[in-house]
Amino acid sequence: MMIQFSVKKEGKAGSRTGVLRIRDIEVETPVFMPVGTYAAVKTLSPRELQEIGAAIILSNAYHLYLRPGTKLIKKLGGIHRFTGWDGGYLTDSGGFQIFSLSPLRKIERKGVTFQSHLDGSRHFLSPEDVVHIENDIGADIIMPLDVCSAADASQSETREAAEITCEWAERAKSTWEDSGTKSTLFGIVQGGMHRDLRELCARKIVDMDFPGYAVGGLSVGEEKKIMYDLLEHTCSFLPSKKPRYLMGVGAPEDILEAALRGIDMFDSVLPTRNARNATVFIPGGKLLLRNAAYRGDDRPVQPSCTCYTCRNFSRAYLRHLFKTREILGYRLATIHNLHYVLDFVSQIREAIREGKLIQFRDDFYRSAV
């Protein structure tokens, strides 16, 4: 059964709350999806993710295709059974990862040829191949193969990338429809830093009538003002009754600004990556836990936070764990950061329901340090 989506409350400036129905699970939106690139959110178990309120995990089809192999995942019952996660699963096609392998890949209309970053072996993937790979994985929501442009790419380069993305989307959708799968395929809008190409790509992808739409190719090095402007411009062409997903964006201020512009779904490695680098979110900023200032600090990371880490441990103890490279430090910081972002998104939902998102945004920026 494909996912279902309904808008529940429309707020100011395009914001909205909604519900994603995935199998027998109801997920409130806007929603943040922790990233488990290799089918595991680094340092945490599925039970811990459930306890902090995660509803959907994002994994990467490119990486799972290379290791352990998607045929193996299918043989072992699919991604949910393989990982022990009963919530929602979304798989990215790996288009961005292949984009980042610039010296090791060649993009053509028929597909992409690349060298594995693991062993140098050569592979070819077409849009049709990627749909089959993601169906073997067994994710609930899947993404088609696309071409992401660099922020400084020329208009001609970006146009070609957008055209290929649209061609591949059409081929992927045809394959997906013929496969009889229970997954839900989103279309991806590219177009780089060019408003006209964003519009062109969005109109073509929307004409294909996907169940949901993703905005790709933002937060790739451009200034935030440019990102927000392009996001708002792109969203103006997307159907209001279908889910909108901003790919790879997870800084609290970016989530807030995107929610104001009507985005329903987010993912990013930022909370977990920051945690492994001893950096934790607090209202208005961050703490660098390795700093000497926290050596004797007996306060929790965030006194108002209800996560397991803040209820039980001090900044001093966390600093000690990081200085001694104890694995527990990475785990506790990850629990806090994901709890913080998930709670932040929950506050955004509540502010939309109460018609106070603009006030919430203003309060957020006033508290910035």
C-alpha positions in Angstrom: 0.0 0.0 0.0 1.4 3.4 -1.0 1.7 6.1 1.6 -1.2 8.5 2.1 -0.8 12.2 3.0 -3.3 14.8 4.2 -2.9 18.4 5.3 -4.4 19.1 8.7 -3.6 22.7 9.4 -2.4 25.5 7.1 -0.4 28.3 8.7 1.1 31.5 7.6 3.6 31.9 4.8 2.8 28.5 3.3 3.5 26.4 6.4 1.3 23.4 7.2 0.9 20.4 9.4 -0.2 17.1 8.1 -0.2 13.3 8.5 1.7 10.7 6.5 0.2 7.2 6.7 2.9 4.6 6.2 1.4 1.1 6.4 -0.4 1.2 9.8 1.8 4.1 11.1 0.6 7.7 11.3 3.5 10.2 11.1 2.8 13.8 12.0 4.4 16.4 9.7 6.6 18.4 9.5 8.9 15.4 10.3 12.6 15.0 10.7 14.1 11.7 9.6 17.4 10.6 11.2 19.9 9.3 8.7 21.1 5.7 8.8 23.2 5.7 5.7 24.2 2.0 6.0 20.9 0.9 7.6 21.9 2.1 11.1 21.8 5.5 12.7 25.3 5.7 14.0 25.7 4.6 17.7 21.9 4.1 18.4 19.6 1.1 18.4 16.1 1.0 16.9 14.7 1.0 20.4 16.5 4.2 21.4 15.4 5.9 18.2 11.8 4.9 19.0 12.2 6.2 22.5 13.3 9.7 21.3 10.4 9.9 18.9 11.9 9.0 15.5 9.3 7.8 13.0 11.1 7.4 9.7 14.8 6.5 9.0 16.6 7.4 5.8 19.1 5.0 4.3 21.1 5.2 1.1 20.5 2.8 -1.7 23.9 3.4 -3.3 25.8 2.3 -0.1 23.5 -0.6 0.5 23.8 -1.8 -3.1 27.6 -1.9 -2.6 27.5 -3.4 0.9 26.0 -5.7 2.0 24.2 -6.0 -1.3 20.5 -5.4 -1.8 19.7 -9.0 -3.0 20.9 -10.1 0.5 18.6 -7.6 2.2 15.7 -8.9 0.1 16.6 -12.5 0.9 16.6 -11.8 4.6 13.1 -10.3 4.6 13.7 -6.6 3.6 15.1 -3.6 5.3 12.6 -3.6 8.2 13.3 -7.2 9.2 17.0 -6.9 8.5 17.4 -3.9 10.8 14.7 -4.5 13.4 13.1 -1.1 12.7 9.3 -1.2 12.5 8.9 2.5 11.6 9.0 4.1 8.2 12.0 3.7 5.9 13.0 6.1 3.1 15.9 5.3 0.7 17.7 7.9 -1.2 18.8 6.7 -4.7 22.4 7.7 -4.1 22.4 10.4 -6.8 24.1 12.9 -4.4 26.8 10.3 -3.4 27.5 9.5 -7.0 27.7 13.3 -7.6 30.3 13.6 -4.9 32.4 10.9 -6.6 33.1 13.3 -9.5 36.5 11.9 -10.5 35.1 8.3 -10.4 31.9 8.6 -12.4 30.5 9.3 -15.8 26.9 10.5 -16.4 25.2 9.7 -19.7 21.6 9.8 -20.8 21.3 6.0 -20.3 22.6 6.0 -16.7 25.7 6.5 -14.7 29.0 4.5 -14.6 31.1 4.8 -11.5 33.9 3.2 -9.5 33.1 1.9 -6.0 34.8 4.0 -3.3 35.3 0.7 -1.5 37.3 -1.4 -3.9 37.5 0.5 -7.2 35.2 -2.0 -9.0 33.2 -0.5 -11.8 29.4 -0.4 -11.9 26.6 0.9 -14.2 23.2 1.9 -12.9 20.3 3.1 -14.9 17.1 4.8 -13.4 15.4 1.4 -13.9 18.1 -0.4 -12.0 17.8 2.0 -9.1 14.1 1.4 -8.7 14.7 -2.4 -8.7 17.4 -1.9 -6.1 15.2 0.1 -3.8 12.3 -2.3 -4.2 14.7 -5.1 -3.2 15.6 -3.1 -0.1 11.9 -2.9 0.7 11.7 0.8 1.7 8.4 2.5 2.1 9.4 5.7 0.2 12.0 5.6 -2.6 13.8 8.2 -4.6 14.6 8.1 -8.4 18.1 8.5 -9.7 18.8 12.1 -10.3 21.7 14.5 -11.1 22.7 17.1 -8.5 24.5 20.2 -9.7 27.3 22.0 -7.9 26.4 25.4 -6.5 28.8 27.1 -8.9 27.8 25.1 -12.0 27.1 27.1 -15.2 23.6 27.5 -16.5 24.3 25.1 -19.4 25.7 22.4 -17.1 22.7 22.8 -14.7 20.2 22.7 -17.5 21.6 19.4 -18.8 21.5 18.0 -15.2 17.9 19.1 -14.8 17.0 17.6 -18.2 18.6 14.3 -17.4 16.9 14.3 -14.0 13.5 14.7 -15.7 14.2 12.0 -18.2 15.3 9.6 -15.5 12.3 10.4 -13.4 9.9 9.5 -16.2 11.8 6.2 -16.8 11.9 5.5 -13.0 8.1 6.1 -12.7 7.3 3.8 -15.5 9.4 1.0 -14.0 7.9 1.6 -10.5 4.4 1.5 -11.9 5.1 -1.8 -13.7 6.8 -3.4 -10.7 3.6 -3.7 -8.6 5.6 -2.7 -5.5 4.1 -1.4 -2.3 6.7 1.4 -2.1 6.0 5.1 -2.9 8.1 6.9 -5.4 8.8 10.6 -5.1 9.8 12.9 -7.9 12.9 15.1 -7.4 13.2 18.7 -8.5 16.7 19.9 -9.4 17.7 23.1 -11.2 20.7 24.3 -9.2 20.9 28.0 -8.4 18.8 29.1 -11.4 15.2 30.1 -10.8 14.1 29.5 -14.4 15.6 25.9 -14.3 13.9 25.2 -11.0 10.6 26.2 -12.4 11.2 24.2 -15.6 12.2 21.1 -13.7 9.4 21.4 -11.2 6.7 21.8 -13.9 8.0 18.7 -15.8 8.2 16.6 -12.6 4.8 17.7 -11.4 3.3 16.8 -14.8 4.4 13.2 -14.2 2.0 13.1 -11.2 4.2 11.5 -8.5 2.7 10.7 -5.1 5.2 13.1 -3.4 7.9 15.6 -4.4 11.5 16.2 -3.1 13.6 19.3 -3.6 17.2 18.4 -4.2 20.4 20.3 -4.9 20.1 22.9 -2.1 22.4 23.5 0.8 25.4 22.5 -1.4 27.5 25.6 -0.6 25.2 28.5 -1.5 24.3 31.4 0.9 21.3 30.7 3.1 19.3 33.6 1.6 19.7 32.1 -1.8 18.7 28.7 -0.6 15.6 30.0 1.1 14.6 32.1 -2.0 15.1 29.1 -4.3 13.2 26.8 -2.0 10.2 29.2 -1.8 10.3 29.6 -5.6 10.4 25.8 -6.1 7.6 25.1 -3.6 5.3 27.5 -5.5 5.1 25.0 -8.3 4.5 21.9 -6.2 1.0 20.5 -5.4 -0.3 21.6 -2.1 -2.0 18.3 -1.3 1.1 16.1 -1.7 4.1 15.8 0.6 7.2 17.9 0.0 10.6 16.7 1.1 13.7 18.9 1.4 16.7 16.6 0.9 19.8 16.8 3.2 18.9 19.8 5.3 18.9 19.6 9.1 20.3 22.7 10.8 17.5 24.0 13.1 17.3 27.4 11.4 17.1 25.8 8.0 14.3 23.4 9.2 12.4 26.4 10.6 12.7 28.5 7.4 11.8 25.6 5.2 8.7 24.7 7.3 7.6 28.3 6.9 7.8 27.7 3.1 5.7 24.5 3.2 8.2 21.7 3.5 6.9 18.6 5.3 9.9 16.2 5.5 13.6 16.7 6.3 16.7 14.6 6.7 20.3 15.4 7.5 23.4 13.8 9.0 24.1 17.0 10.8 22.8 16.1 14.3 24.6 12.7 14.4 27.8 14.0 12.8 27.9 17.0 15.2 27.4 14.6 18.1 30.4 12.5 17.1 32.4 15.7 17.0 31.4 16.6 20.6 29.1 19.4 19.4 25.6 19.4 20.9 22.6 21.6 20.1 21.1 23.9 22.7 18.4 26.7 22.3 20.1 29.5 20.5 23.3 27.7 19.5 25.7 24.9 20.3 28.1 23.6 22.9 31.6 22.3 22.1 31.9 19.7 24.8 35.7 19.3 24.5 36.2 22.9 25.6 38.0 23.3 28.9 35.2 25.5 30.2 33.1 22.3 30.8 35.7 20.4 32.8 33.9 20.9 36.1 30.5 21.9 34.8 27.9 19.8 36.6 24.9 21.1 34.6 23.3 18.9 31.9 23.8 19.9 28.3 20.4 21.6 28.3 18.6 22.0 31.7 15.2 22.1 30.1 15.7 19.0 28.0 14.0 15.7 28.9 16.3 13.4 26.9 18.1 10.5 28.7 21.4 12.3 28.4 20.2 15.5 30.0 18.3 13.7 32.8 21.3 11.7 33.9 24.7 13.2 32.9 26.7 16.4 33.3 28.6 18.4 30.8 31.7 17.5 32.7 31.1 13.8 32.4 30.4 14.1 28.6 33.6 16.1 28.2 35.5 13.4 30.0 34.0 10.7 27.7 35.1 12.6 24.6 38.6 13.4 25.9 39.1 9.7 26.7 37.3 8.6 23.4 34.8 6.5 25.2 32.1 5.2 22.9 29.4 6.2 25.4 30.2 9.9 24.8 29.2 9.6 21.1 26.0 7.7 22.0 24.9 10.2 24.7 25.6 13.2 22.5 23.7 11.6 19.6 20.7 10.9 21.8 20.6 14.5 22.8 21.0 16.0 19.3 18.4 13.8 17.7 16.0 14.4 20.7 16.7 18.2 20.3 15.9 18.3 16.6 12.8 16.0 16.9 11.5 18.1 19.7 12.3 21.3 17.8 10.2 20.0 14.9 7.4 19.1 17.3 7.5 22.7 18.5 7.2 23.9 14.9 4.1 21.7 14.4 2.5 23.1 17.6 3.3 26.7 16.5 1.7 26.1 13.2 -1.4 24.7 14.8 -1.7 27.7 17.1 -1.0 30.2 14.3 2.2 31.4 16.0 5.0 30.2 13.7 6.1 33.7 12.8 6.4 34.5 16.5 8.2 31.2 17.1 10.7 32.2 14.4 11.3 35.6 15.9 11.8 34.2 19.3 14.2 31.6 17.9 16.4 34.3 16.3 16.3 36.5 19.4 17.7 33.6 21.4 20.6 32.9 19.0 24.0 33.2 20.5 
